[in-house]
């Protein structure tokens, strides 16, 4: 049965030769077909697509386009060419400020999005609130850079959250703020993201502690997956991701005065 909103209507997109795409940790069977990406349709997909269409309608840059659903029932998205953030050189301070401004524009455009009735979301980590729909995974592995064009991909985890929750993850992953870092070198990078976002004084005061909580939440997700065998978290734990996130959370907690001073 079609969704009453028409969000899951079938769109004709006959696939070309399909090429598996690497790099995803959660979605299975992600392929490129010509100028499109095909990936599994989930109960949350109609609502994620509605969100992306809302952002496009508002002219927000950096959002991959939704093209519908193919004959195999898969979601069809724009293929975005370029270099994945993880393989690109570390961002300069100017680039980190641009990144913060980019996400501020996404959040501002999201603020008046009203999810369709019965909205369902795929939430792995419960956020700290539900003020607006957020990407929830704004990290280097989900940013494609093609010259001056930057595009965030993999919006499947989009769900209600808060600006600070999304911003904390963005800053932690892009600065990056990880075990073995140099706090004095990392603090200006954190500030660059926050300055670009133009975060207010209350947000700057709250963000350092939020960085710790948001990063620790990733560790807890993986640790719970290891204990229960839940996929893909158990596999990611076995691959060492738990060590990464736990170390990052400890590093952030150990240097809270530095982050607070940088953002003051």
C-alpha positions in Angstrom: 0.0 0.0 0.0 1.3 3.4 -0.9 2.0 5.9 1.9 -0.9 8.4 2.0 1.6 11.2 1.4 2.9 9.6 -1.8 6.4 9.8 -0.5 7.2 6.2 -1.4 5.7 6.2 -4.9 7.6 4.2 -7.5 10.0 6.1 -9.7 11.3 4.6 -13.0 15.0 4.5 -12.8 16.2 1.5 -14.8 19.7 0.7 -13.5 22.9 0.7 -15.6 25.7 -1.6 -14.8 26.1 -1.7 -11.0 29.3 -1.1 -9.2 29.5 -1.9 -5.4 30.4 1.2 -3.3 32.8 0.7 -0.4 33.0 2.6 2.8 29.7 2.2 4.5 29.5 0.6 7.9 25.8 0.2 8.3 23.8 0.0 5.0 24.3 -3.2 3.0 24.3 -3.6 -0.8 25.1 0.0 -1.7 25.9 0.3 -5.5 26.5 2.9 -8.1 24.4 2.8 -11.2 25.4 5.4 -13.7 24.8 8.8 -12.1 22.8 7.3 -9.2 23.3 5.4 -6.0 21.0 2.5 -5.1 20.6 1.4 -1.5 18.1 -0.5 0.6 14.7 1.1 1.3 13.8 1.0 5.1 10.7 2.1 7.1 12.5 5.4 7.7 13.3 6.1 4.1 10.1 8.0 3.1 10.6 10.4 6.0 14.3 10.9 5.4 13.5 11.6 1.7 10.8 14.1 2.8 13.4 15.9 4.9 16.0 16.0 2.1 13.4 17.4 -0.3 12.6 20.1 2.2 16.2 21.1 2.4 16.5 21.1 -1.4 13.4 23.2 -1.7 15.0 25.8 0.6 18.1 25.9 -1.6 20.5 24.4 1.0 23.9 23.6 -0.4 25.7 20.3 0.4 22.7 18.0 0.4 22.6 15.0 -1.9 19.5 14.8 -4.2 16.6 12.3 -3.8 15.5 10.6 -7.1 12.9 8.1 -5.9 12.6 4.4 -5.8 13.5 1.8 -8.4 11.9 -1.3 -9.7 13.7 -3.4 -7.1 12.3 -1.3 -4.3 15.6 0.4 -3.6 16.0 4.1 -2.9 17.6 6.1 -5.7 19.9 9.0 -4.9 22.2 11.3 -6.8 25.7 9.9 -7.1 28.1 12.6 -5.9 31.6 12.4 -7.4 34.7 13.6 -5.5 37.0 12.7 -2.7 35.6 11.2 0.5 36.6 13.3 3.5 38.6 10.5 5.2 41.0 10.3 2.3 41.4 14.1 2.0 44.1 16.1 3.8 43.1 17.5 7.2 41.0 20.7 6.8 42.6 24.0 7.3 41.1 26.5 9.8 39.3 28.3 7.0 37.8 25.1 5.8 36.7 24.1 9.3 35.0 27.5 9.5 33.3 26.9 6.2 32.2 23.5 7.5 30.6 25.0 10.5 28.7 27.6 8.4 27.5 24.8 6.1 26.0 22.9 8.9 24.5 26.0 10.4 22.7 26.6 7.1 21.4 23.0 7.2 20.2 23.3 10.7 18.5 26.7 10.1 16.7 25.2 7.0 15.6 22.2 9.1 14.1 24.3 11.8 10.7 24.6 10.1 10.5 21.1 8.7 7.4 19.3 9.8 7.7 15.5 9.5 4.9 13.7 7.7 2.3 12.0 9.9 3.5 8.7 11.4 7.2 9.5 10.8 9.6 6.8 11.7 13.3 7.2 12.1 16.3 4.8 12.4 17.9 6.0 15.6 21.0 4.1 16.8 21.9 6.6 19.6 19.1 8.5 21.3 20.0 12.2 21.1 19.7 14.7 23.9 16.5 16.2 22.6 14.2 16.6 19.6 14.3 20.2 18.5 14.8 19.6 14.8 15.7 16.9 12.4 19.4 16.4 12.0 21.8 14.3 9.9 23.1 12.6 13.1 26.3 11.4 11.3 28.1 14.5 10.1 31.6 13.0 9.8 34.4 12.9 7.3 33.3 9.6 5.9 30.0 11.2 4.9 31.4 14.3 3.2 32.3 14.3 -0.5 34.6 17.1 -1.7 34.8 17.9 -5.5 36.9 21.0 -5.8 34.8 23.8 -4.2 31.7 21.6 -4.0 31.1 19.9 -0.7 28.2 17.5 -0.3 27.1 15.4 2.7 25.8 11.9 1.9 24.3 9.0 3.8 21.3 10.7 5.4 19.7 7.4 6.4 20.2 8.1 10.2 18.5 11.5 10.0 16.2 11.9 13.0 15.0 14.5 15.5 17.9 15.8 17.6 19.5 19.0 18.7 21.9 21.5 17.2 24.5 20.9 19.9 24.3 17.1 19.6 24.9 17.3 15.8 27.6 20.0 16.2 29.5 18.1 18.9 29.8 15.1 16.6 30.8 17.3 13.7 33.5 19.1 15.6 34.9 15.9 17.2 35.2 14.0 14.0 36.5 16.8 11.7 38.9 18.6 14.1 39.6 15.7 14.8 39.6 15.4 18.7 41.0 11.9 19.3 43.4 10.1 21.7 47.0 11.2 21.2 46.1 14.7 20.1 47.7 17.9 21.2 45.1 20.0 23.0 46.9 23.3 22.3 46.8 22.5 18.5 43.3 21.0 18.6 41.6 23.8 20.5 41.9 26.4 17.6 40.5 23.7 15.2 37.5 23.2 17.5 37.0 26.9 17.7 37.1 27.3 13.9 34.1 24.9 13.5 32.2 26.6 16.3 33.0 30.1 15.0 31.8 29.1 11.5 28.6 27.8 13.0 28.3 31.2 14.8 27.2 29.4 18.0 25.9 31.6 20.8 27.4 32.1 24.2 25.1 29.6 25.9 26.0 27.0 23.3 29.7 27.6 23.6 29.4 27.1 27.4 27.6 23.8 27.0 29.5 22.3 24.0 32.7 21.1 25.8 30.7 18.7 28.1 28.4 17.8 25.2 31.6 16.7 23.2 32.4 14.2 25.9 28.8 12.9 26.2 28.3 12.6 22.4 31.6 10.8 21.9 31.1 8.5 24.9 27.7 7.6 23.4 29.4 6.2 20.3 31.6 4.0 22.5 28.6 2.8 24.5 26.8 1.9 21.3 29.7 -0.3 20.2 30.2 -1.8 23.6 26.5 -2.8 23.8 26.7 -4.3 20.4 29.7 -6.4 21.4 27.8 -7.7 24.5 24.6 -8.5 22.6 26.0 -9.4 19.2 23.9 -6.7 17.5 25.1 -5.9 14.0 26.9 -4.0 12.7 28.1 -2.7 16.0 29.6 -6.0 17.2 31.7 -6.2 14.0 32.8 -2.6 14.4 33.9 -3.3 18.0 35.9 -6.3 16.8 37.6 -4.1 14.2 38.8 -1.7 16.9 36.3 1.1 16.7 35.5 0.8 20.4 39.1 1.6 21.2 39.0 4.6 19.0 35.8 6.1 20.5 36.7 5.3 24.1 40.1 6.9 23.7 38.5 10.0 22.1 36.0 10.4 24.9 38.8 10.1 27.5 40.9 12.6 25.6 38.0 15.1 25.5 37.2 14.6 29.2 40.9 15.1 30.2 41.2 18.5 28.6 37.8 20.1 29.3 39.5 23.4 30.6 41.3 23.8 27.3 38.1 23.4 25.2 36.2 25.8 27.6 38.9 28.4 27.3 39.0 28.1 23.5 35.3 28.6 23.2 34.9 31.4 25.8 
